[in-house]
Amino acid sequence: MLVHRWDSPIDDNEWRSFVEAQGFGHLIAAGRNREVPVVVPTQFILDGDSVLLHLAKPNPIWTALDENPLVVLSIAGDWSYIPSAWKVIGDEDPLVGIPTTYYGAAQLTARAEIVDEPDLVADVLRAQLHSIQPDLDVVDPLEHGARLGQIRGLRLEIIEVRAKFKYGGNVDRDHRLAVAERLAERGGPGDDAARSHLLRRLD
């Protein structure tokens, strides 16, 4: 992923907040000597410097992880298309505006640790439930008995993070404010989130 200086995270809290808010990504396991990596869409939670998730036992990713435990969790979101005419202000010619797409993205390189012991799988589920639906009472995961044996847990120990926040950082404040105003007017899916990122990163 190309990350220009102006699209780089302000600090670790920025990428962490983004990853936590998205909570869904694609886990990519290259395995070894494979023509095509295994790509699994999955929900997850960020737990300090680790990521926790669970997957069904028949999932094809387990064989790839046995071959090579290094993975990438790719997360992208808060995207919004910016039409060419939005990129100009004042007496600038709207015909020469350059369209783009605003978005946030994070790629977490990690070492995967497979969790099979029922007590530890239950710990993964408890952590996910506490994070995703903290206000709902549920039975303890161990009470699901045999059904607990149909899944495996994963702990991803993060090794490297590459993150990008492409929200007009390559243009001046006036041009970004003009785009922010148009995002507010359009109010489509993703526009509010993109506008919030743009305004947050103005300075």
Sequence and secondary structure as in RCSB ss.txt:
>XXXX:A:sequence
MLVHRWDSPIDDNEWRSFVEAQGFGHLIAAGRNREVPVVVPTQFILDGDSVLLHLAKPNPIWTALDENPLVVLSI
AGDWSYIPSAWKVIGDEDPLVGIPTTYYGAAQLTARAEIVDEPDLVADVLRAQLHSIQPDLDVVDPLEHGARLGQ
IRGLRLEIIEVRAKFKYGGNVDRDHRLAVAERLAERGGPGDDAARSHLLRRLD
>XXXX:A:secstr
    GGGS SSHHHHHHHHHHH EEEEEE  SS SS EEEEEE EEETTEEEEEEETT THHHHHHH  EEEEEE
EEEEEEE GGGG  TT  GGG   EEEEEEEEEEEEEEEE SHHHHHHHHHHHHHHH TTS    GGGGGGGGGG
EEEEEEEEEEEEEEEESSTTS HHHHHHHHHHHHHH  TTHHHHHHHHHHT  
